[in-house]
Amino acid sequence: MGIFERYLSSWVGLSILLGVLLGLWQPSAFEVIAGFEFAHVNIVVAIFIWVMIYPMMVQIDFSAIKDVGKNPKGLVLTLVINWLIKPFTMAGLGWLFFNFFFVGLVDPASAQEYIAGMILLGVAPCTAMVFVWSQLTKGDPNYTLVQVSINDVIMIFAFAPISAFLLGVSDIQVPWETLLISVVLYVLLPLIAGVVTRKLLNKGNAETSLNHFLSKLKPWSVIGLLATVVLLFGFQANTIISEPGTIGLIAIPLILQTYGIFIIAYLAAKWMKLPHNIAAPACLIGTSNFFELAVAVAISLFGLHSGAALATVVGVLVEVPVMLSLVYIINRTNDWFDQKS
């Protein structure tokens, strides 16, 4: 790994601090940036998120899907966790904490937006960062690629209806047009761009050209991530400083969800007798979130300064340190599993 990936938590922490300081120092500049919208989509945020997502999509080889039958149990675990358990536990925890435990601590309107942000996080399984987590746990890179590819295909069709269902159950009005635009903009189009780019670079089996292109493109993904973090925390700077308790309230169910889903997935992987290099990425894909998509959709649906956007930003805040702790746990318990793929 390069210096960016190796010290990712440090870079994210510095970007958070920089975003808050800039937001307090130059709030008018962030207001101008917030004004660049089209169809409820902030153009600047969309550009940075594309810079972040596109290199990851180029890495995905959809021809790997044909190998899914070689070891289906790991994929089954990932799909069950991602689409049948995680979205519903996240929605349930959001409802439980903000409509029951935290009643009186936040106003009802804000509580509904926090729940919405949590739901969007729960419905978006990890796409980009899972390659980093898999590498840190010595996961099978080819199998990780298969899992990500399958999940991305499912996400194109499942993200919008599951999000709409859970938002509707939570009595939150669903602007379907904006939700569908967000899925097309942040999932479908980057996937198509990645597939086309990969196909053009792979003409004549020129794998060297593809690897060279990816090595040049990789730093831009991290730059896009850090720039997005700076922007998001800049937009929310006043709220973060004036209401630090709110950040803590949002973080509690998010952290419980992450560790809870990991425990379910990791014990299931042990019970299914998965080898360690399959179990590790299978659990981490289901545990982590595609927070880039969740943030973008929250901003599109509810606005840059909404509680939903704040909840997804808190998701960014807690994800990196929590996921690194899970990587540590996985590496310390690798003797629980068969080492052979």
N, C-alpha and C positions, 0 to 999 in steps of 0.2 A: 504494500500500500504506500501511496505517496504521503507527503507531509499533511495534506488536507484531510485525508481519511484517517490517518493515524491520530491526529489531535482534533477530531471532529467536534467533540464536546466542548473543547476550549474555544474553537472558532465560533460555534453557535452561541456560547455564553458571551463572548466579546461582541457578537453581532446584536444580541439582545440588549446589552448595555449601551452600545452605540445607538441603536434605534431609539431607546428610551431618551437618551441624552439629546439626540437630534430633534426628537419630537417635542421635548420641553423647550429647546433653544429656538427652533424655527417651526412653530406650529402652523404658521401661514403657508410655508412651503409644502407641508404635508396636506394642507387643505386644497392647495392648487392641484397637487397630484391626485387627490381624491376626486377632483372634478373631472378628470379625464375618463369618462364613462361612455359606453355604448351598449344599449340593451341591458343595462344594469351590470355590465361587466367592466371592471376597471382595467383600462388598457395597459397601464404601466405594470400592474401586478400580473396581468395575463402574459406580458412579454417575459418577465422574469421567471414565471412558472414554466413557460415554454422552454426557456433556456435551461432550466433545471430538469425538465422531464424528457425532452427530446433525446439527449445523449443516452439516457437509460433505455428508451424505446429502441434505439438503434442496436443496443446490445441483445435485445430479445430475438431469438431465432425461432420463428413459429414452425419451422420444419421439425423442431425438437418434439413437437406435440405427438408425432407418430411413435415416439418411444415411450408413451405413457403406460402402455401395457406391461412394460418390463418390471415395474415395481409399483403397482397401483395403490398399495395400502397407504403410502405416505401422501399421495395426492388425495385420496379419499378423506384422510384426516384433515388436511388443509381445507378442503372444500366444505366439509361439515362444520368446522370451526368458523370459517369465514362467512358462510352464507346461511347457516341454520342456527348458529348459537350466538356468535359475537354481536351482530346488529341488535338482537333482541335483549341480550344482557346489558348492553350499553344503554339502550332506551329505558330498560327497567331500572337501572341504577340512577340514571338522570331523573326519572320520574320520582323514584323513592326519596332521593336526597333533597331535591328542590321543591317537591310538593309535600314532603313530610318532615324530614330531619331539619331542613334549613328554612322552614316556614317562619316568617318574621325576621329573618336575617337578610333576605332580598325581596324586592317587590315582585308581585306575581308576573308582571309583563316581562321583566328581565329574566325571571326564572324560566319562563317558557322559551326564551331565546337561548339561554344556556343549555337547556335540554336539546334544542334543535341542533346546536353546534356539536354536542356530544353524539347525537344520532348520526350526523354526517361523518364524524370521525369513525364511528362504529361500522358504517356501511362501506367504508373504503379500505380494503385490505392493502397491505404494503406492496408497492411495486418497485420503487427505486432503491430505498435504503436496505432492502432485504439482501441485496448482493453484498453489501458491506457486512451485515450481521452474519450471513452465511460464511463469508471468508474468515471472519473472526472466530468462528466455531469449527472451522475445517469441514464445512458442509460440502456435499457433492455439488460442484458448480453446474454440471449438466442437468442434474435433477432439479436444482433450484431454478434453472432456466425453464424447465418444463412446467414447474408449479406456477411460476410467475406468468408464463404465457397463457396457460389455461385460465388463471384467475383474471387476467386482463380481458380475455375474450368474454368471460362471464360478466365482468363488470360493465361492459358496453351495454348489455341487455338488462342486468339486474340492479344496477345502482339506482337508477331513477325510480323504478316501481317500488323497491324496498324502502328507499328514503321517503317517497311520497306516502306509503302505507304507514310507516312509523311516525312521520310528522303528523299525518292525519289522525292517528290514534291519540297523539298527544295534543289534539285540538289546535294544531298550528296550521294556518292557511298555506296551502302548497301552490305556488305559481309554477304550474307545469311547464310553461313555455321556457322560463328562465332555467329551470332544472334540466330540461332536455338540451338547451343550448350549452349549458355548462358541461354536460357529459360529452357532447360532440366536440366542444372546444378543448377540453382538458384530458379526454381519454381517446376518443375515436380518431381525431385528426393527428395527434402526436403518434399514435400507433401506426396509422397509415404512412405518415412521414418517415417513421423509423423503418417500416417494412420496405418502402420504396428505396430509401437510402441504402439499406443493406443489400437489396437486390442489385442495385446499380454498382455498388462496390464489389459485389461477389461475382460479377461477370467474368467468366473464364476461371472460376475458382481462385480469384485473386485475394486469398485470405490475408496476405501481407498488406494490401491496400486497406482492407477493413480494419485490421489491428492498428495500422498507422493512423487512420482517421479517428478511431476511438481514443487512442492515446492523446491526440490533439484536442479532442472534444471533451474529454473527461473533466479537466479543470473547470470548464464552463458550467458544468452541472453543479459543482460545488459553489461557484460564484453566483449562479442563479439562486441556489438555496440560501446562501448568506445574505444576498441582496433582498430576497423576499422576506427573510426574518427581520432585517433592519427596517424595511418598509412597514411590516405588520406591527412591530412593536413601537414604531414611530407613530403610527395611526392611533395606537391605544395607550400612548405614553401617559396622558393625563389620568386616564382611568386606572392604570397600573399604580401610579404614585398616590392618587387620592383614595383608591379602594384596594389596598394590598390584601385585605381580608377576603375580598371577592375572588382574587386569584387563588388563594388557598382553598376556598370552598369548592371551586371548580376542579382544582387539582385532586382533591380527595377521591371522588368517584372515578376519575380517570385513572389514578394510580391503582385503586382497587380492581378496576376492570382489567388493567394490563396484567397484574400479577395473577388475578383469578383465572383469566383465559389461559395464561401460560401454564398454570398448575393443571387445569383440565387437559390441555393439549399434551403436556409433557407426560402425565400419568397415562393418558390414552396411548401415546407412542410407546411407552414401556410395556403396556398391556398387549399392544399389537406386535411386540417384538421387532420393532423397526431397528435397523442398524443406526448407529449414532450419526453418521454423516447424512442420513435421510431424516432422522427424527429432529435434528437441530434446526435446519431451515424450515421444515414443515411446521414446527411450533412457532418459530419467529415470524413467519409470514402471517399467521393467524393472530399473533399477539400485537404486532406493530401496525401502524396505520399509514395509509396513503394521505398524509396530512396536507400535501400540496393540493390535492383535489378537494379535500374537505374545506380547506381555507378558501380556495377559489369559489366553490359553490356557496359557502356561507356568505361571502362578500357579495356575490351575485344576487342571492335570494334576500338577504336581510340588510346589506349595506356595510360599509367599511367600519363604522363605529358601533355596530350592533353587538348585543350580547352573544349572538351566535358566532360572529367573527372572533370575539374575545375568547370564547370557549375553545375554538379550534387553535388559536394562537397559544393558549395554555397547553393544548395538546402537544404543540411543538416544544414548549418549555420543558415538559416532563418526559417526553419520549426518549430523547437521547440518553440522559442519565439512567432512566429506568431500564432501557434496552441494554445498555452496557452492563448493568447489574445482572440481567438475565443471561447475557453472554458469559459472564463470570460463572454463574451457577451451572450452565450447560457444560462449560469446560471442566469444571470441578467434578462433575458427575458422569463423565463420559464412560466410566467403568460400569455404569448401570446397563449399558447397551452393548449389543454385539457390534464389533468394529468393522465387520465385513459388509460391503454393499451388495 
